Amino acid sequence: MAHFSSVAIVFLLCVASSYAVKTVDVDTICKGAKNPSFCLTLLNSKAGASQDLVSLAQYTIDVTLANTTNTIKLLNKLISKSGGDAEAKYHYHACLVHFDAIARLLEVTPYYLKMKNYDKVFKDAISVRIHVGSCISGDSPGDPHYPYHDPSILPKYANMVDQVALVFIAVLQHLDTSV
């Protein structure tokens, strides 16, 4: 009977360790971020900021998606207000395509996070940054509207999405060392 108890305890410990949640201190995560103070502010704004890395990753996905949604709303307003300014209208439509792509991407990223496909999640975070950069700088130097000097608040909104994506990347780098 004592042998059975020992086997049961070892089994329970093995099961428990396979479901162990990886946690890293927020200060440690943000030390490696491009903007440590922004990172600290963002991650500490989540209740229980010392929560596990998957929860912090999901939180940054949610914040990025919320900021993306706000940017899409702004872009729709800017398009409707651009009137006869064809260059502005072209730029805002191009940005809308990029931010719609970001929104679609972030809607499925939590699935990959739950499946522990951290490589795909990391690529999604990088894609967010690429789309933001393409919006702000123009798609390519061959673009006749490149670069568009945007006087609106769009660059501020886009920068916020980019900053949160950078924090998302910082969290992911601690989630899986192969990232």
N, C-alpha and C positions, 0 to 999 in steps of 0.2 A: 504494500500500500504506500510506503514511503517512496518507493521508486516511481510509482504512478504520479505522486504529487510533484516530484522533482521534474519529471517529464512534462507535466502540465505547466509548471512554472516556466520552464525553458521555452515551451511552445508559445505561451502568452507573451513572453519577453520578445521573442522573434517577431510575432505578429505586431506587437506594439511598435517595435523599432522600424518595421517596414512602413508603418504609417506615420513615422516621426515627421514633424513639420520643421523645416529649416527656418531659423530666425537669425537675423543679423541686426545689430544695433543700427538705428537710423544714422547716427554720426558716422559710422563705418561706411555705410552706403554712400553718403553724401561727400565723403572725403574724395572719392574718385569721380564725382560729378563735375561737369564743366562749370556749373554755377552752384557751388556748395550752399550758399545762403538761400537761394531759391529752392533747392532740393530740400533743405532742412525745413523751410517754411511749409512747403507742400506736404511732405511726409508727416510732419508733426501736426498738420491740420486734421489728419485722420485720427479719429478716436482710437486710442490704444496703438500709438505709432510703433511700438515695439512688436507688433503682430508679425506673423510669419510672412515670408517673402512672397508667397503666392497671393496672399491678401493684399500686400502692398502693390504687387504687379497689377492685380485686378483694379485696385483703387486708381492707379495711374491710367489704366485703360479707360475707366469711367470718366476721369477728369479730362483726358484727352478728347474723348467722344463728346462730352458736354461743351468743351471749348470749340470743337469742330462744328457742332450744331449751331452754336452762336455765330461762328464765322460764316456758315452757309446762309444764315438769316441776314447777316450784314451784306454779304455778296448779292443776295437777291434785291435788297434795298438799293445798293450801289448800281446795279444793273438798271433798275427802274428809274433811277435819278440821273443816269448818265446821258440821257437825251440824245442830242446830236453828236456827242463826242464819241466817234467811232473807235478811237484808240482805247479810251477808257472802257467802253462796252466790250471790246474784244478781250482786253486784259481781265476784266471781271468775269466774263464767261469762261475764259481759260482757267482762271482760279477756281471757279465753281466746279468745273470738271475735276480738278485735283482734289478739292475738299469733299466732293461727293465720293470720290474713290477712297479717301481716308475714312469717311464714315462707314462705307460698306466693309472695308477692311477691318475696322475696329469692332464691327458687329459680330464678326466670326472669330476674332482673335481669342476671346475668352474660351472658346471651344478647344483651341490648341493648348491654351494654358492648362485647362483641366485635364487634357490628355498627356500632359507633361512633354509636349513637343516644343521644348524651349528654343530650339534652333529656329523653328517657324515663327514663333512669337518674336524672337529677336529680329528676324528678317522683316516682320510686319512693322516693328518699331522703326527700323531703318527706312522702310518704305514711307512711313509718315513723314519723316524728315526730308526725304527726296521730293515728295509731293509738295510740301510747304516751300522748299527751296525753288522748285520749278514755278510755283505760283508767283513768288516774290521777284525772282530774277528774270522770269520769262522762260519759255521752254528751251530755247536754244539761241545762240548768237545769230543764226540764220533767220530767225523770226523777225518779220518787218517791224514789229512793235517792241523789239528787245533793245535795251531794257526799258520798261515802262516806269517812269518816276511817279509813283502813286502818292498823291497828296492826302488821301483819305486815311482813316484809322485802320484800314485793312492790314498794313504791315505790323501794327501793334497786336492785332488779333492773331495773325499768323505766327508772330514771334512767341506768343503765349502757347500756342499748340506745339511749336518746336521746343520750347523750354520744358514743357511737361513730357514730351517724347524723350528728351535727354535724361530726365529723371527716371522714366520708364526703363531706358537702357541701363542706367546705373543699377537699378533694382535687379534687372535680369542678369547682369554680370555676376551678381552674388548668388543668384538662384541656381545657376548651373555653370560650373567652371569650364565647360567646353564651349560656352558662348563667347 
